[in-house]
């Protein structure tokens, strides 16, 4: 709670976060995961992140 306002701070990293960014994720989740999975199967270990405090 911040003052009288309630907020949720949600962050995702990794394969789930990358799948969420795939166009059409909500309509075809298996396709979105299949599109990003090869990098992780090859050992992807980095996270591209940006912080926007606004």
Secondary structure, DSSP 8 states (H G I E B T S, - for coil): -BTTB--------SHHHHHHTSTTTTT-HHHHHHHHHHHHHTT-----------
